[in-house]
Amino acid sequence: MKTSVTTLEAKSAGEIELADAIFGLEPRSDILHRMVRWQQLKRMAGTHHAQDRSEVSVTGKKHQRQKGSGNARHGDKSVPQWRGGGKAFGPKPRSHAIDLTKKFRALALRHALSAKAKAGNIVVLDTASSTEGKTGALKKQFATLGWKSALIIDGAALDDGFARAARNIPHIDVLPIAGINVYDILRREKLVLTKAAVEALDVRFADVTAKAAEAK
């Protein structure tokens, strides 16, 4: 499918072809949900920790005699039922990450791109660069384009001036093509791809595009 290319000055810069194998799928919410959950669980620290009875610092002395007190039998005070004792089955440091195959993650990325395309929220930008590197000037350009919440994906390297100017604008994220991910695509209203980013995606999914062409 073809889409128009715009500039930061809101001027037309021609058209570009978006591959149907990448941007033309029927989005599946279950695939997107599994991928977002994979990303969220993977970034969880998992550093929660509670002391068990072997780690608390209490006396090991038996605090009452075994018989004759009229109370239940007890040993030392490190057990959970005493104040200051260790926690039974408390949390320990661990990884929360789950497994998803590389093939599935690539499929989820194509579904996220297709979801934005279907909603009409993909914008192709000529270049993402700023000679001034000023936040105020870039913010005015975004207001003219109507970008209140956007993820901007550039090529292999970001323009330093553009990235510096955009980092102080709320709800605007700028990433190189290597950092494109499903979670960030879905959390912003607009997905802005530079021409370099589109070309990089075409290279990345060249095998998928070729198979789709053969199937036709």
WODACOR-V45277 format. One record per pair of residues at least 12 apart in sequence whose ideal C-beta (glycine too) atoms are under 6 Angstrom apart, sorted by the first residue. I is the first residue (numbers start at 0). J is the second residue. D is the distance in whole Angstrom. If there is no record, write none. Layout:
i={I | I}
j={J | J}
d={D | D}
This chain:
i={0 | 1 | 1 | 2 | 2 | 4 | 4 | 6 | 7 | 9 | 9 | 12 | 15 | 18 | 20 | 20 | 20 | 21 | 21 | 21 | 21 | 22 | 22 | 22 | 24 | 24 | 24 | 26 | 26 | 26 | 27 | 30 | 30 | 31 | 34 | 34 | 35 | 37 | 37 | 38 | 40 | 40 | 40 | 41 | 43 | 45 | 45 | 45 | 45 | 46 | 47 | 48 | 49 | 49 | 49 | 50 | 51 | 52 | 52 | 52 | 55 | 55 | 57 | 57 | 57 | 59 | 61 | 62 | 107 | 108 | 111 | 111 | 115 | 120 | 121 | 122 | 122 | 123 | 124 | 124 | 127 | 127 | 127 | 127 | 128 | 128 | 129 | 129 | 129 | 132 | 132 | 132 | 133 | 134 | 134 | 137 | 137 | 138 | 146 | 148 | 148 | 148 | 149 | 149 | 149 | 149 | 150 | 150 | 150 | 150 | 151 | 151 | 152 | 152 | 152 | 152 | 152 | 153 | 153 | 153 | 154 | 154 | 154 | 154 | 157 | 176 | 176}
j={17 | 14 | 16 | 17 | 123 | 123 | 125 | 125 | 140 | 143 | 144 | 125 | 123 | 208 | 207 | 208 | 211 | 109 | 112 | 200 | 204 | 112 | 113 | 116 | 109 | 110 | 113 | 110 | 113 | 114 | 110 | 107 | 110 | 110 | 107 | 181 | 182 | 97 | 99 | 182 | 95 | 96 | 97 | 96 | 95 | 92 | 93 | 94 | 95 | 92 | 90 | 92 | 86 | 89 | 90 | 85 | 85 | 77 | 78 | 85 | 77 | 85 | 76 | 77 | 83 | 75 | 74 | 76 | 181 | 181 | 181 | 184 | 190 | 189 | 190 | 189 | 191 | 192 | 191 | 193 | 151 | 153 | 161 | 193 | 158 | 161 | 160 | 161 | 164 | 160 | 163 | 164 | 164 | 164 | 167 | 164 | 165 | 168 | 189 | 170 | 187 | 188 | 171 | 187 | 189 | 191 | 172 | 183 | 187 | 190 | 173 | 191 | 174 | 176 | 179 | 192 | 196 | 175 | 193 | 196 | 176 | 195 | 196 | 199 | 175 | 196 | 199}
d={5 | 5 | 6 | 6 | 6 | 5 | 6 | 5 | 5 | 5 | 6 | 4 | 5 | 5 | 5 | 5 | 4 | 5 | 6 | 6 | 5 | 5 | 6 | 4 | 6 | 6 | 4 | 5 | 5 | 4 | 6 | 5 | 5 | 6 | 4 | 5 | 5 | 6 | 5 | 5 | 5 | 6 | 6 | 5 | 4 | 6 | 5 | 5 | 5 | 5 | 4 | 6 | 4 | 3 | 5 | 5 | 4 | 4 | 6 | 4 | 5 | 5 | 5 | 5 | 6 | 5 | 6 | 6 | 5 | 6 | 4 | 5 | 4 | 5 | 5 | 6 | 5 | 6 | 5 | 5 | 6 | 5 | 5 | 5 | 4 | 5 | 4 | 4 | 5 | 3 | 5 | 5 | 6 | 5 | 5 | 4 | 6 | 6 | 6 | 4 | 5 | 4 | 6 | 6 | 4 | 5 | 5 | 5 | 4 | 6 | 5 | 4 | 6 | 6 | 5 | 5 | 4 | 6 | 5 | 6 | 6 | 3 | 6 | 6 | 6 | 5 | 4}
